């Protein structure tokens, strides 16, 4: 008999949020846009660097940081995470057949399963996405947050029954078909 409600309790870390973002960027292939533009900037600035142009140093370093995603991570750390410290507050999540209830220190939110358009599978978490494109909301469900670790497979089955896989998700379910 499957459990009707799954309780998760966790305090999101920077590694959790960046891991979910990296998985989304790989699945939506946005990462290749940054890598391509960064490589073009870096390679395009090499001739000017050879001739001693000081501005080319900026474009070379910026291109390398963009291609390696250092720019995006630094931007989020310096601006987004500092403006939104509440995303690191302890969170209680309840998953049921009706939807997801999330409670943190400041608010309580219910979202129906219809809000989530895709799920990404990783070894240690599921990532719910509001769209299959690059600009979408993410909701990570880490395995370590589940209060009863024995129920992880049942939780995955519940999520898979309500939310379709991302088209480019390398999940075991997608490999079986």
C-alpha positions in Angstrom: 0.0 0.0 0.0 1.4 3.4 -1.0 1.7 6.2 1.5 -0.8 9.0 0.8 1.3 12.0 2.0 5.1 12.5 1.9 6.7 14.8 4.4 10.0 16.6 3.5 11.8 19.0 5.8 15.0 20.7 4.7 17.0 23.9 4.7 18.0 24.7 1.1 21.7 25.3 0.6 23.5 27.2 -2.2 24.7 23.8 -3.6 21.1 22.6 -3.8 19.9 25.7 -5.7 23.0 25.8 -8.0 22.7 22.0 -8.7 19.0 22.4 -9.7 19.9 25.4 -11.9 22.7 23.5 -13.6 20.5 20.6 -14.3 17.9 22.9 -15.8 20.5 24.7 -18.0 21.8 21.3 -19.3 18.3 20.0 -20.0 17.1 23.1 -21.8 20.5 23.5 -23.5 20.8 27.2 -22.4 24.3 26.3 -21.2 25.5 26.0 -24.8 24.4 29.6 -25.6 26.6 30.9 -22.8 29.5 28.7 -23.7 29.3 29.7 -27.4 29.0 33.5 -26.7 31.8 33.3 -24.1 34.1 31.3 -26.5 33.4 33.9 -29.3 34.3 36.8 -27.0 37.4 35.1 -25.7 38.6 34.0 -29.2 37.7 37.3 -30.8 39.7 39.3 -28.3 42.9 37.3 -28.8 44.1 39.3 -31.8 43.7 42.5 -29.9 45.4 41.0 -26.9 48.4 40.1 -29.0 48.6 43.8 -30.1 48.5 45.0 -26.5 45.0 46.4 -26.3 44.1 46.8 -22.6 40.3 46.7 -23.3 40.8 43.2 -24.9 41.8 41.9 -21.5 38.4 42.7 -20.1 36.6 40.9 -23.0 38.9 37.9 -22.8 38.3 37.5 -19.0 34.6 38.1 -19.4 34.4 35.6 -22.2 36.2 32.9 -20.2 34.0 33.6 -17.2 30.8 33.4 -19.3 31.8 30.2 -20.9 32.7 28.6 -17.6 29.5 29.9 -16.0 31.5 31.8 -13.4 29.7 35.0 -14.4 26.2 33.6 -13.8 27.1 32.1 -10.5 28.8 35.2 -9.3 25.9 37.4 -10.4 23.4 35.1 -8.5 25.6 35.1 -5.4 26.2 38.8 -5.3 22.8 40.1 -6.2 19.9 37.5 -6.3 20.7 35.4 -3.2 21.5 38.5 -1.1 18.2 40.2 -2.1 16.2 37.0 -1.4 17.6 35.4 1.8 14.3 33.8 2.6 15.0 31.1 0.0 17.5 29.6 2.5 14.9 29.4 5.3 13.9 25.9 6.6 11.1 24.5 4.6 8.4 21.9 5.3 6.9 20.3 2.2 4.0 17.9 2.0 3.3 16.0 -1.3 -0.1 14.5 -1.8 -2.2 13.3 -4.7 -3.8 16.8 -4.6 -0.6 18.8 -4.9 2.3 20.2 -3.0 2.0 22.2 0.2 5.1 24.2 1.2 5.5 26.1 4.4 8.5 28.1 5.5 8.9 30.7 8.3 7.0 33.4 6.4 4.3 31.8 4.2 2.3 28.7 3.2 1.8 27.9 -0.5 -0.2 25.2 -2.2 0.5 24.3 -5.8 -1.5 21.9 -7.9 0.3 19.3 -10.0 -0.9 21.0 -13.1 1.5 23.9 -12.4 4.5 21.6 -13.1 5.2 20.9 -16.7 8.3 18.6 -16.4 10.4 16.7 -14.0 14.2 16.1 -14.1 15.6 13.0 -12.3 18.9 13.1 -10.6 20.4 10.5 -8.2 19.7 12.5 -5.1 16.8 14.7 -6.1 13.8 15.4 -8.4 13.5 18.8 -9.9 10.1 20.1 -10.9 9.9 22.7 -13.7 7.1 25.1 -14.6 8.1 24.9 -18.3 10.4 22.9 -20.5 12.2 26.0 -21.8 15.1 27.9 -20.4 13.3 30.5 -18.3 11.2 28.6 -15.8 10.6 28.1 -12.1 12.3 25.3 -10.3 11.3 23.3 -7.3 13.9 20.8 -6.1 12.8 17.8 -4.0 16.0 16.4 -2.4 16.1 12.8 -1.2 17.8 13.8 2.0 14.8 15.9 2.9 12.4 13.0 3.0 11.6 12.2 6.6 11.1 8.5 5.9 13.9 7.6 3.5 12.3 4.2 2.8 9.5 6.0 0.9 11.7 7.6 -1.8 10.6 5.2 -4.5 6.9 5.8 -3.7 7.5 9.5 -3.8 9.1 9.2 -7.2 6.2 7.1 -8.4 3.7 9.8 -7.2 5.6 12.6 -8.9 6.0 10.6 -12.1 2.3 9.8 -12.2 1.4 13.5 -12.0 4.3 15.3 -13.9 5.7 14.2 -17.3 9.5 13.8 -17.8 11.4 16.6 -19.4 12.0 15.7 -23.1 15.8 15.6 -22.5 15.7 14.0 -19.1 18.1 11.1 -18.8 15.8 9.3 -16.3 15.5 5.5 -16.0 11.8 5.8 -17.0 12.7 7.6 -20.2 15.4 5.0 -21.0 12.9 2.1 -20.6 10.6 3.4 -23.4 
